[in-house]
Amino acid sequence: MKRRLSVYLSVIASTVSVFAQVPVGPVVPAGRGRGAAAAAAPSESVRTGTHRISGSVAGLLGWRVGAPASATATSFLEGAVKTDAAGLGVIEASSSQKTSAQIAKNLDATLTADELAAVKTKLRALGLRVGAYRVSKLAAGDRAVLDFAKSLGADIVIAPGDAASLSAIHKLATEAGINVAVENKDPKSLVAALGSLSNRVGIATDVAGFTKSGMKADRLMALALHAGAAAQPKALMEITKQLPPPEEQPDKCGNCGRPYGGTRPLFISIESGKAEDVAAFEKAVRPAMGYRVDLDSKLLPITSVDKIPADERKAIEAGLPKQAQVKPKKARKLLVVDLNPAGTYYHTTVAHGNLAVQLMAKNTGAFEAIFSNDLSNLKYPKIKQFDAVFLNSIDGPVFPDPEVSEGLLRFVREGGGMAGVHASTYASMDIPEFSDLIGAADGPHRVEPAVLKVDDPSSPLMKGFKEQLFPYTDEFYHFLPTGPYSREKLHVLLSIHTGMSNTSNMKVRPDMDYGLVWIKSYGKGRVFNCALGHTPTLFSNPLTAQMMLNGLQFVLGDLDADTTPSAKLPKK
């Protein structure tokens, strides 16, 4: 113990002169959202959450995608388990279905408070929410039905009705403060009757009903998808186009959670509840998601560097390298993308990253930086005009468009380069191929101090690190063992030294391996990822700033480095 403490104090003393001059950016509350909270909650769920398109569609389009519990089981809670197993996080409940094997009542207002609590406890354990509550009838005065739906957590009730009943249903929905989707074999007969009624009342129908009725998407509240419906992609795209795009994201809004498109919730029910039909929906909806992301890209130009505080700008200017480690083999072009679609976390240090790349290009002449959030640049063959792509802390469903994701994957596979920083492992976690490309996905994280270790001091990317251990404060991602992060696949350059750091918040990996910076080969191409960067320190500290330039030169094709996965290297 004395020897470890002595080494630790020696490391701090040898590096403090560098880090004392570097401002550490703003600290956010520990465990903000996403992985941190999820890891702490006990769960019975077997699905992968935001790693499914059916889940990420909620944040991008505002759609809740689920299945009727009655499609897969005789009881609601049995259906809940099967819905989770099919990969869905939303379920449709029904007043005509038995609650569970233990609660032999229908799922309705006759449940006692304890029985209702048991249902909600099971739903929480499975991570499911009730997207809609279906009833066989809704008569004037049935307030108890709507109140029960609200107690389940539903915000939509699906009920039969006709044009003559809409006014009474609207009155009841308004009083109860819940939305009602009216279902009729002829939805066209309801359209005109809705007239000037508020958005508390809408229509429930299927793809054929939506298409044939000529109704507008802003009156659609619940859409049933039947197995094998060939018109699904076309209908989903039409709904997306009719609903308004998200509002523009203000500069430096932090975790702003911009509003969803659309004016009301939309529940989409995959009627069979089968995993294969969930997969079919996920394929069908990707073009519509890509369309919405394209709208976002037009609303969200590259982040300006103009509002970076003067002291932070000065620190970055002082910390950046003034020359490249190696001379470029030819003129290089680096595409910089910092797109964060609607509802995702926007890091203020995106601006700092853009400034650093601008200055590195200007100071060293190692590359030309092209800043653009136009994702058509990533489509093949247009992407071939660049030597590498730099993903500057992008987050959320950036690559749902198959042409965009496949263009990027092909570009790297055929010899191009890709670099990512900080949040970029959180981009398109619902596209497994992208997570495999970048080398990791999600995990609990918080701003905290730690001792970092240089795993490969012989790598040219780590040139300049005279000490193999040094203290550092950042938002460290603790990548999950169920994700793609593995030393069997990655050449790790920098990681957390768990023996010299406080590991009380690092409980997600049995191997205690928390890599932060790595390189890898991907086909004929090159990948560099740095999970640091929540604070401006990454680009203002001379050591980490040099590492970032080296990483860019590596993916551009000028700096050669060994990418042998760490687990396959000879043991020293």
C-alpha positions as CSV (number, residue, x, y, z in Angstrom):
1,M,0.0,0.0,0.0
2,K,2.9,2.4,0.9
3,R,4.5,1.7,-2.4
4,R,1.3,2.3,-4.4
5,L,0.7,5.6,-2.5
6,S,4.3,6.6,-3.3
7,V,3.9,5.9,-7.0
8,Y,0.6,7.8,-7.0
9,L,2.1,10.9,-5.4
10,S,5.1,10.7,-7.7
11,V,2.8,10.6,-10.7
12,I,0.8,13.6,-9.5
13,A,4.0,15.6,-8.8
14,S,5.4,14.8,-12.3
15,T,2.3,15.9,-14.1
16,V,0.7,18.6,-12.0
17,S,2.7,21.4,-13.7
18,V,1.0,20.6,-17.0
19,F,-2.6,20.1,-15.7
20,A,-2.6,23.0,-13.2
21,Q,-2.5,25.4,-16.1
22,V,-5.5,23.8,-17.8
23,P,-9.0,24.8,-17.0
24,V,-11.4,21.9,-16.2
25,G,-14.7,22.6,-17.9
26,P,-18.1,22.7,-16.2
27,V,-19.0,19.8,-14.0
28,V,-22.5,18.2,-14.6
29,P,-24.4,16.4,-11.9
30,A,-23.2,12.8,-11.3
31,G,-24.9,10.1,-13.3
32,R,-26.9,12.4,-15.5
33,G,-29.4,10.2,-17.4
34,R,-28.9,7.3,-19.7
35,G,-26.6,4.6,-18.6
36,A,-26.0,5.7,-15.0
37,A,-29.6,5.6,-13.9
38,A,-30.4,2.4,-15.9
39,A,-27.5,0.5,-14.3
40,A,-28.7,1.3,-10.8
41,A,-32.3,0.0,-11.2
42,P,-33.1,-3.7,-10.8
43,S,-34.5,-5.2,-14.0
44,E,-36.1,-8.3,-15.4
45,S,-35.9,-7.0,-18.9
46,V,-34.1,-9.0,-21.6
47,R,-34.3,-6.5,-24.4
48,T,-31.6,-4.0,-25.3
49,G,-33.6,-0.7,-24.9
50,T,-32.2,2.1,-26.9
51,H,-30.2,-0.4,-29.0
52,R,-33.4,-1.1,-30.9
53,I,-34.9,1.1,-33.6
54,S,-38.3,0.5,-32.2
55,G,-37.1,2.3,-29.1
56,S,-35.1,5.1,-30.6
57,V,-38.0,6.1,-32.9
58,A,-39.6,7.6,-29.8
59,G,-36.9,10.2,-29.3
60,L,-36.7,11.1,-32.9
61,L,-40.3,11.0,-34.1
62,G,-42.3,11.0,-30.9
63,W,-43.8,7.6,-31.8
64,R,-44.4,4.9,-29.1
65,V,-44.1,1.5,-30.7
66,G,-45.5,-1.5,-28.9
67,A,-47.8,-4.5,-29.2
68,P,-51.1,-5.7,-27.7
69,A,-50.5,-8.0,-24.7
70,S,-53.5,-10.0,-25.9
71,A,-51.6,-10.9,-29.1
72,T,-49.2,-13.2,-27.3
73,A,-50.7,-14.3,-24.0
74,T,-54.0,-14.9,-22.2
75,S,-53.0,-12.6,-19.3
76,F,-51.6,-9.1,-19.4
77,L,-48.5,-9.7,-17.3
78,E,-47.6,-12.8,-19.3
79,G,-48.0,-10.7,-22.4
80,A,-45.8,-8.1,-20.9
81,V,-42.9,-10.6,-20.5
82,K,-43.3,-11.7,-24.1
83,T,-43.5,-8.1,-25.4
84,D,-40.2,-7.3,-23.7
85,A,-38.7,-10.5,-25.2
86,A,-39.8,-9.3,-28.6
87,G,-37.7,-6.2,-28.1
88,L,-40.4,-3.7,-27.4
89,G,-40.6,-1.2,-24.5
90,V,-44.2,-0.3,-24.9
91,I,-47.4,-2.4,-24.5
92,E,-51.1,-2.1,-25.3
93,A,-53.3,-3.1,-22.4
94,S,-56.9,-4.1,-22.7
95,S,-59.9,-4.0,-20.3
96,S,-61.1,-7.4,-21.7
97,Q,-57.9,-9.3,-20.8
98,K,-57.2,-11.1,-17.5
99,T,-54.6,-9.4,-15.4
100,S,-52.3,-12.3,-14.5
101,A,-52.2,-15.9,-13.4
102,Q,-52.3,-14.6,-9.8
103,I,-54.9,-11.9,-10.3
104,A,-57.9,-13.5,-12.0
105,K,-59.7,-10.2,-12.7
106,N,-59.8,-8.3,-16.0
107,L,-57.4,-5.4,-16.2
108,D,-59.9,-2.7,-15.3
109,A,-61.1,-0.4,-12.6
110,T,-62.2,-3.3,-10.4
111,L,-58.6,-3.9,-9.4
112,T,-57.7,-3.1,-5.8
113,A,-55.0,-0.6,-5.0
114,D,-52.6,-3.5,-4.1
115,E,-53.4,-5.4,-7.3
116,L,-52.8,-2.3,-9.4
117,A,-49.5,-1.7,-7.5
118,A,-48.4,-5.3,-8.3
119,V,-49.1,-4.7,-12.0
120,K,-47.1,-1.4,-12.0
121,T,-44.2,-3.0,-10.1
122,K,-43.9,-5.8,-12.8
123,L,-44.1,-3.2,-15.6
124,R,-41.2,-1.2,-13.9
125,A,-39.2,-4.4,-13.6
126,L,-39.6,-5.0,-17.3
127,G,-39.0,-1.4,-18.2
128,L,-42.4,-1.3,-20.0
129,R,-44.8,1.6,-20.3
130,V,-48.4,1.3,-21.3
131,G,-48.7,3.1,-24.6
132,A,-52.5,2.6,-25.0
133,Y,-55.4,1.1,-23.1
134,R,-58.1,-0.5,-25.2
135,V,-61.7,-0.7,-24.1
136,S,-64.7,-2.4,-25.7
137,K,-66.9,0.6,-25.1
138,L,-66.8,4.2,-23.8
139,A,-70.1,5.7,-22.9
140,A,-70.9,9.1,-21.5
141,G,-70.0,9.2,-17.9
142,D,-67.4,6.4,-18.1
143,R,-64.9,8.6,-16.3
144,A,-63.6,5.7,-14.1
145,V,-62.4,3.9,-17.3
146,L,-60.3,6.9,-18.3
147,D,-59.0,7.4,-14.7
148,F,-57.9,3.8,-14.6
149,A,-56.0,4.2,-17.9
150,K,-54.2,7.1,-16.4
151,S,-53.3,5.1,-13.3
152,L,-51.7,2.5,-15.6
153,G,-49.6,5.3,-17.1
154,A,-51.3,5.3,-20.4
155,D,-52.0,8.6,-22.2
156,I,-54.2,7.1,-24.9
157,V,-57.4,5.2,-24.7
158,I,-58.5,3.3,-27.8
159,A,-62.3,3.0,-27.9
160,P,-64.9,2.2,-30.6
161,G,-67.1,5.1,-31.7
162,D,-68.8,6.8,-34.6
163,A,-69.3,10.4,-35.8
164,A,-72.3,10.9,-33.6
165,S,-70.4,10.0,-30.4
166,L,-67.3,12.1,-31.0
167,S,-68.6,15.2,-29.2
168,A,-69.5,13.2,-26.0
169,I,-66.1,11.4,-26.1
170,H,-64.3,14.7,-26.5
171,K,-66.0,16.1,-23.5
172,L,-65.1,13.1,-21.4
173,A,-61.5,13.1,-22.6
174,T,-61.1,16.7,-21.8
175,E,-62.5,16.4,-18.3
176,A,-60.3,13.4,-17.6
177,G,-57.2,14.9,-19.2
178,I,-56.4,11.9,-21.4
179,N,-56.4,11.3,-25.1
180,V,-58.9,9.1,-26.8
181,A,-58.4,7.4,-30.2
182,V,-61.7,6.5,-31.7
183,E,-61.8,3.3,-33.8
184,N,-64.2,2.7,-36.6
185,K,-64.3,0.3,-39.6
186,D,-64.7,3.4,-41.8
187,P,-62.3,6.0,-40.4
188,K,-63.2,8.3,-43.3
189,S,-66.6,8.9,-41.6
190,L,-64.8,10.3,-38.5
191,V,-62.6,12.7,-40.3
192,A,-65.2,15.4,-41.0
193,A,-66.9,14.9,-37.7
194,L,-63.7,15.7,-35.8
195,G,-64.0,19.2,-37.2
196,S,-62.8,21.8,-34.7
197,L,-62.6,19.3,-31.8
198,S,-59.3,19.6,-29.9
199,N,-56.4,17.2,-30.1
200,R,-57.8,15.3,-27.2
201,V,-59.6,13.1,-29.7
202,G,-58.1,11.4,-32.7
203,I,-58.5,8.3,-34.9
204,A,-57.3,4.7,-34.4
205,T,-56.9,2.8,-37.6
206,D,-54.5,0.6,-39.7
207,V,-52.3,1.4,-42.7
208,A,-55.1,0.6,-45.1
209,G,-57.6,2.8,-43.2
210,F,-55.1,5.7,-43.0
211,T,-54.3,5.5,-46.7
212,K,-57.9,5.1,-48.0
213,S,-59.5,7.6,-45.7
214,G,-57.4,10.5,-47.0
215,M,-57.0,11.6,-43.4
216,K,-54.2,13.9,-42.3
217,A,-51.5,12.5,-39.9
218,D,-52.2,15.2,-37.3
219,R,-55.6,13.4,-36.6
220,L,-54.0,10.0,-36.4
221,M,-53.5,8.8,-32.8
222,A,-53.1,5.0,-33.0
223,L,-51.9,3.0,-36.0
224,A,-52.1,-0.8,-36.2
225,L,-49.5,-2.6,-38.3
226,H,-50.5,-6.0,-39.6
227,A,-47.9,-8.6,-40.5
228,G,-46.7,-8.4,-44.1
229,A,-48.2,-5.0,-44.9
230,A,-46.3,-4.0,-48.0
231,A,-47.5,-0.4,-47.7
232,Q,-45.8,0.2,-44.3
233,P,-42.7,2.0,-45.5
234,K,-44.8,4.3,-47.7
235,A,-47.3,5.1,-45.0
236,L,-44.7,5.7,-42.3
237,M,-42.9,8.1,-44.6
238,E,-46.1,9.9,-45.4
239,I,-46.9,10.3,-41.7
240,T,-43.4,11.6,-41.0
241,K,-43.6,14.1,-43.8
242,Q,-47.0,15.4,-42.7
243,L,-46.0,16.0,-39.1
244,P,-44.0,19.2,-38.5
245,P,-40.2,18.9,-37.9
246,P,-38.6,19.5,-34.5
247,E,-37.9,23.1,-33.5
248,E,-34.5,24.5,-34.0
249,Q,-32.0,23.8,-31.2
250,P,-30.5,26.9,-29.6
251,D,-26.8,27.2,-29.3
252,K,-25.2,25.7,-26.2
253,C,-28.6,24.5,-24.9
254,G,-27.0,21.7,-22.9
255,N,-29.4,18.7,-22.5
256,C,-32.2,20.7,-24.1
257,G,-34.4,17.8,-25.2
258,R,-35.9,19.6,-28.2
259,P,-39.6,18.8,-28.8
260,Y,-40.7,15.9,-30.9
261,G,-42.2,16.4,-34.3
262,G,-45.9,16.2,-34.3
263,T,-48.6,17.8,-32.2
264,R,-49.8,14.7,-30.3
265,P,-48.6,11.3,-29.2
266,L,-48.8,8.5,-31.8
267,F,-49.1,4.9,-30.7
268,I,-48.0,2.3,-33.2
269,S,-49.1,-1.2,-32.5
270,I,-47.4,-4.2,-34.1
271,E,-50.4,-6.4,-33.9
272,S,-48.8,-9.8,-33.9
273,G,-46.3,-9.0,-31.1
274,K,-43.8,-11.3,-32.8
275,A,-40.1,-10.5,-32.9
276,E,-40.0,-11.0,-36.7
277,D,-42.7,-8.4,-37.2
278,V,-40.9,-6.0,-34.9
279,A,-37.8,-6.5,-37.1
280,A,-39.8,-5.9,-40.2
281,F,-41.1,-2.6,-38.7
282,E,-37.6,-1.5,-37.8
283,K,-36.5,-2.0,-41.4
284,A,-39.6,-0.3,-42.8
285,V,-39.3,2.8,-40.6
286,R,-35.6,3.6,-41.2
287,P,-36.2,5.7,-44.3
288,A,-38.7,7.8,-42.4
289,M,-36.3,8.3,-39.5
290,G,-33.6,9.2,-42.1
291,Y,-35.9,11.8,-43.5
292,R,-36.5,13.4,-40.1
293,V,-32.7,13.4,-39.3
294,D,-32.2,15.1,-42.7
295,L,-34.6,17.8,-41.6
296,D,-32.6,18.1,-38.3
297,S,-29.4,18.5,-40.2
298,K,-30.8,21.5,-42.1
299,L,-32.0,23.1,-38.9
300,L,-28.7,22.4,-37.1
301,P,-25.7,23.9,-38.9
302,I,-22.2,23.1,-37.6
303,T,-21.8,24.5,-34.1
304,S,-20.2,28.0,-34.1
305,V,-17.0,28.6,-32.2
306,D,-17.9,32.3,-31.6
307,K,-19.4,31.8,-28.1
308,I,-16.5,29.9,-26.6
309,P,-15.4,31.9,-23.5
310,A,-12.2,33.9,-24.1
311,D,-10.2,32.1,-21.4
312,E,-11.1,28.7,-22.8
313,R,-10.3,29.7,-26.3
314,K,-6.9,31.1,-25.2
315,A,-6.1,27.8,-23.3
316,I,-6.9,25.7,-26.5
317,E,-4.8,28.0,-28.7
318,A,-1.9,27.6,-26.2
319,G,-2.3,23.8,-25.8
320,L,-2.6,22.7,-29.4
321,P,0.4,21.4,-31.3
322,K,2.0,23.8,-33.8
323,Q,3.2,21.1,-36.2
324,A,2.1,17.7,-37.3
325,Q,4.0,14.6,-36.1
326,V,4.4,13.4,-39.7
327,K,4.3,15.1,-43.1
328,P,1.1,14.3,-45.0
329,K,1.6,11.8,-47.9
330,K,-0.7,14.0,-49.9
331,A,-3.3,16.7,-49.5
332,R,-5.9,15.5,-47.0
333,K,-9.6,16.3,-46.5
334,L,-11.3,15.7,-43.1
335,L,-15.1,15.9,-42.9
336,V,-16.3,17.1,-39.5
337,V,-19.8,16.3,-38.4
338,D,-21.4,17.4,-35.1
339,L,-25.1,16.6,-35.6
340,N,-27.2,15.8,-32.6
341,P,-30.8,15.0,-33.6
342,A,-33.9,16.0,-31.8
343,G,-34.1,15.1,-28.1
344,T,-30.5,14.0,-27.7
345,Y,-27.8,15.3,-25.4
346,Y,-25.9,18.3,-26.9
347,H,-22.4,18.8,-25.4
348,T,-21.2,22.4,-25.2
349,T,-17.7,21.2,-25.8
350,V,-18.7,20.4,-29.4
351,A,-17.7,24.0,-30.1
352,H,-14.3,23.5,-28.5
353,G,-13.7,20.4,-30.7
354,N,-14.6,22.4,-33.8
355,L,-12.2,25.2,-32.8
356,A,-9.4,22.7,-32.1
357,V,-9.8,21.0,-35.5
358,Q,-9.9,24.4,-37.2
359,L,-6.7,25.5,-35.5
360,M,-4.9,22.1,-36.0
361,A,-5.6,22.3,-39.7
362,K,-4.4,25.9,-39.9
363,N,-1.3,25.6,-37.7
364,T,0.0,22.3,-39.1
365,G,-1.2,22.1,-42.7
366,A,-1.8,18.4,-42.1
367,F,-5.3,18.5,-43.5
368,E,-8.1,20.6,-44.8
369,A,-11.2,20.6,-42.5
370,I,-14.6,20.6,-44.1
371,F,-17.4,21.3,-41.5
372,S,-20.9,20.1,-42.6
373,N,-23.9,18.3,-41.0
374,D,-25.2,17.5,-44.5
375,L,-25.4,13.7,-44.2
376,S,-25.6,13.3,-47.9
377,N,-21.8,13.7,-47.7
378,L,-21.7,10.2,-46.2
379,K,-23.5,8.5,-49.0
380,Y,-21.5,6.5,-51.4
381,P,-19.7,7.5,-53.6
382,K,-19.8,11.1,-52.5
383,I,-18.0,10.3,-49.3
384,K,-14.9,9.2,-51.3
385,Q,-13.9,12.9,-51.8
386,F,-12.7,12.8,-48.1
387,D,-9.8,10.9,-46.5
388,A,-11.5,10.6,-43.1
389,V,-14.6,11.6,-41.1
390,F,-14.4,13.1,-37.6
391,L,-17.6,12.6,-35.5
392,N,-17.5,15.5,-33.0
393,S,-19.5,14.2,-30.0
394,I,-22.5,13.3,-32.1
395,D,-25.3,11.6,-30.1
396,G,-28.6,9.8,-30.8
397,P,-30.0,8.3,-34.0
398,V,-27.7,10.0,-36.5
399,F,-27.5,7.2,-39.1
400,P,-31.0,5.6,-39.5
401,D,-30.9,6.3,-43.3
402,P,-29.5,3.0,-44.7
403,E,-27.8,4.9,-47.5
404,V,-25.9,7.1,-45.0
405,S,-24.9,4.2,-42.6
406,E,-23.9,1.9,-45.4
407,G,-22.0,4.6,-47.1
408,L,-19.9,5.3,-44.0
409,L,-19.3,1.6,-43.3
410,R,-18.3,0.9,-46.9
411,F,-16.0,4.0,-47.0
412,V,-14.0,2.8,-43.9
413,R,-14.1,-0.8,-45.0
414,E,-12.6,0.1,-48.3
415,G,-9.7,2.1,-46.9
416,G,-11.1,5.4,-45.4
417,G,-10.8,6.6,-41.9
418,M,-13.2,7.5,-39.1
419,A,-12.5,9.3,-35.7
420,G,-14.9,9.8,-32.9
421,V,-14.7,11.8,-29.7
422,H,-16.6,11.6,-26.4
423,A,-20.4,11.0,-27.0
424,S,-19.9,9.5,-30.5
425,T,-20.2,6.0,-29.1
426,Y,-23.8,6.9,-28.2
427,A,-24.6,7.7,-31.8
428,S,-27.0,5.2,-33.5
429,M,-26.8,2.5,-30.9
430,D,-29.8,1.0,-32.6
431,I,-27.5,0.3,-35.6
432,P,-25.2,-2.5,-34.3
433,E,-22.9,-2.2,-37.3
434,F,-22.1,1.3,-36.3
435,S,-21.4,0.4,-32.7
436,D,-19.1,-2.4,-33.9
437,L,-17.3,0.1,-36.2
438,I,-16.6,2.7,-33.5
439,G,-15.8,0.0,-30.9
440,A,-18.2,0.7,-28.0
441,A,-21.7,1.9,-27.2
442,D,-23.1,3.0,-23.8
443,G,-22.5,2.7,-20.1
444,P,-22.8,4.5,-16.8
445,H,-20.9,7.8,-16.7
446,R,-20.2,10.8,-14.5
447,V,-17.7,13.6,-14.1
448,E,-15.1,12.2,-11.7
449,P,-11.3,12.2,-11.1
450,A,-9.3,9.1,-11.9
451,V,-5.7,8.0,-12.6
452,L,-5.3,7.1,-16.3
453,K,-2.7,4.8,-17.7
454,V,-1.0,4.8,-21.1
455,D,-1.6,1.2,-22.3
456,D,0.8,1.3,-25.3
457,P,3.5,3.9,-24.7
458,S,5.3,2.7,-27.9
459,S,2.3,3.7,-30.1
460,P,3.1,6.8,-32.2
461,L,-0.3,8.2,-31.2
462,M,0.9,8.4,-27.6
463,K,4.2,10.1,-28.4
464,G,4.8,12.8,-25.8
465,F,3.4,11.0,-22.8
466,K,6.6,10.7,-20.7
467,E,4.6,9.4,-17.7
468,Q,2.5,6.2,-18.2
469,L,0.2,7.2,-15.3
470,F,-1.4,10.6,-14.7
471,P,-4.5,12.1,-12.9
472,Y,-7.3,13.4,-15.0
473,T,-10.9,14.6,-14.5
474,D,-13.6,14.1,-17.2
475,E,-16.9,12.3,-17.7
476,F,-15.6,8.7,-18.0
477,Y,-17.8,6.2,-19.8
478,H,-17.9,2.7,-18.1
479,F,-18.6,0.7,-21.2
480,L,-20.9,-2.2,-20.6
481,P,-19.6,-5.8,-20.9
482,T,-22.6,-6.6,-23.1
483,G,-21.5,-4.0,-25.7
484,P,-18.9,-4.2,-28.4
485,Y,-16.0,-2.8,-26.3
486,S,-13.4,-5.6,-25.9
487,R,-9.6,-5.8,-26.0
488,E,-10.1,-8.8,-28.2
489,K,-11.2,-6.3,-30.9
490,L,-9.5,-3.0,-30.0
491,H,-5.9,-1.8,-29.6
492,V,-6.4,0.2,-26.4
493,L,-4.1,3.2,-25.9
494,L,-5.5,4.8,-22.7
495,S,-7.6,3.5,-19.9
496,I,-8.6,4.0,-16.3
497,H,-6.1,2.6,-13.8
498,T,-8.6,1.0,-11.5
499,G,-6.0,0.1,-8.9
500,M,-5.2,3.8,-8.3
501,S,-8.7,5.3,-8.8
502,N,-11.9,5.4,-6.8
503,T,-13.9,2.5,-8.3
504,S,-17.0,2.8,-6.2
505,N,-18.9,3.9,-9.3
506,M,-17.3,1.4,-11.6
507,K,-19.3,-1.8,-11.0
508,V,-20.5,-2.7,-14.5
509,R,-17.5,-4.7,-15.8
510,P,-16.4,-7.9,-14.0
511,D,-13.0,-7.5,-15.7
512,M,-12.7,-3.9,-14.4
513,D,-11.4,-2.9,-17.9
514,Y,-12.4,0.7,-18.6
515,G,-10.7,1.7,-21.9
516,L,-11.0,5.3,-23.1
517,V,-8.9,5.7,-26.2
518,W,-8.3,3.1,-28.9
519,I,-7.5,2.4,-32.5
520,K,-8.6,-0.5,-34.7
521,S,-8.6,-1.7,-38.3
522,Y,-11.8,-2.1,-40.1
523,G,-11.4,-3.9,-43.4
524,K,-8.8,-1.8,-45.2
525,G,-9.6,1.3,-43.1
526,R,-8.7,2.8,-39.8
527,V,-10.7,3.9,-36.7
528,F,-9.7,6.1,-33.8
529,N,-11.9,6.8,-30.8
530,C,-11.4,9.0,-27.8
531,A,-14.1,8.8,-25.1
532,L,-12.6,11.9,-23.3
533,G,-13.9,15.4,-24.1
534,H,-16.8,16.3,-21.8
535,T,-14.6,19.2,-20.7
536,P,-12.4,21.6,-22.8
537,T,-9.3,20.0,-21.2
538,L,-9.0,17.5,-24.0
539,F,-7.8,20.1,-26.4
540,S,-6.2,22.6,-24.0
541,N,-3.8,20.0,-22.4
542,P,-0.7,19.7,-24.7
543,L,-0.5,15.9,-24.2
544,T,-4.1,15.0,-25.0
545,A,-4.3,17.6,-27.7
546,Q,-1.2,16.1,-29.4
547,M,-2.8,12.7,-29.1
548,M,-5.9,14.0,-30.8
549,L,-3.9,15.3,-33.8
550,N,-2.0,12.0,-33.9
551,G,-5.3,10.2,-34.0
552,L,-6.6,12.3,-36.9
553,Q,-3.3,11.8,-38.8
554,F,-3.8,8.1,-38.2
555,V,-7.3,7.9,-39.7
556,L,-6.3,10.2,-42.5
557,G,-3.7,7.6,-43.6
558,D,-0.5,9.5,-42.7
559,L,0.6,8.1,-39.4
560,D,1.1,4.3,-39.3
561,A,0.4,2.5,-36.1
562,D,-0.1,-1.1,-34.9
563,T,-3.8,-1.9,-34.6
564,T,-3.3,-5.5,-33.3
565,P,-6.0,-6.0,-30.6
566,S,-4.6,-5.6,-27.2
567,A,-5.5,-9.1,-26.0
568,K,-3.5,-10.6,-28.9
569,L,-0.3,-8.7,-28.2
570,P,2.6,-10.5,-26.7
571,K,2.5,-10.2,-22.9
572,K,5.3,-8.0,-21.5
